[in-house]
Amino acid sequence: MKIKVTGLPLLLAALLGLAGCATPSVVTLQNGTQYLTKDLPTTTNKDGFYEFVDIAGKHIKVRAEDVSTIKSD
């Protein structure tokens, strides 16, 4: 019984720690537009687009040719 009682808070602490492992970044486009993202952008397979979610929660997809820089925050 003590294992269940002490194990639950440790499990919750570990899950909360993993939830904070996002890597915020700044995506700058060729025209100077900057997006603050919750996590590093991912590229899709063959179409050459970057996909990410900005800090407002909006899903954004831009062409790779339009991206100037991606810097982790």
C-alpha positions in Angstrom: 0.0 0.0 0.0 2.9 2.4 0.7 4.2 1.9 -2.8 1.0 3.1 -4.3 0.8 6.1 -2.0 4.4 7.2 -2.6 4.6 6.1 -6.2 1.7 8.3 -7.5 3.3 11.7 -6.6 6.6 10.5 -8.2 4.8 9.5 -11.3 2.9 12.8 -11.5 6.2 14.7 -11.0 7.9 12.8 -13.8 5.0 13.4 -16.2 5.0 17.2 -15.4 8.7 17.2 -16.0 8.3 15.6 -19.4 5.6 18.1 -20.4 8.0 20.9 -20.0 10.5 19.5 -22.6 9.3 21.6 -25.5 11.9 23.7 -27.4 10.4 27.1 -28.2 11.9 28.7 -31.3 11.7 31.7 -33.6 11.0 31.2 -37.3 12.0 34.1 -39.4 10.7 34.3 -43.0 12.5 36.0 -45.9 10.1 39.0 -45.7 11.0 39.6 -42.1 7.9 38.0 -40.5 8.7 36.2 -37.3 6.7 33.5 -35.6 7.2 32.4 -32.0 6.6 28.6 -31.8 5.9 26.2 -29.0 8.3 23.6 -30.4 10.8 23.2 -33.2 9.1 23.1 -36.7 9.0 19.9 -38.6 9.3 19.4 -42.3 6.9 17.3 -44.2 8.2 14.6 -46.5 8.2 15.7 -50.1 6.3 18.9 -50.4 9.0 21.1 -48.7 6.9 22.9 -46.1 7.6 23.6 -42.5 4.7 23.0 -40.1 4.5 24.4 -36.6 2.1 25.8 -33.9 2.7 29.3 -32.8 2.3 30.5 -29.2 -1.3 31.5 -29.9 -2.1 27.9 -30.8 -2.5 28.6 -34.6 -1.3 25.8 -36.9 1.0 27.4 -39.6 2.5 25.9 -42.7 5.1 27.8 -44.8 7.2 26.9 -47.8 10.8 26.0 -46.9 12.1 28.5 -49.5 10.3 31.3 -47.6 12.1 30.5 -44.3 15.2 32.5 -43.6 16.2 31.2 -40.1 15.0 29.0 -37.3 16.5 29.7 -33.9 15.8 27.9 -30.6 14.7 30.4 -28.0 
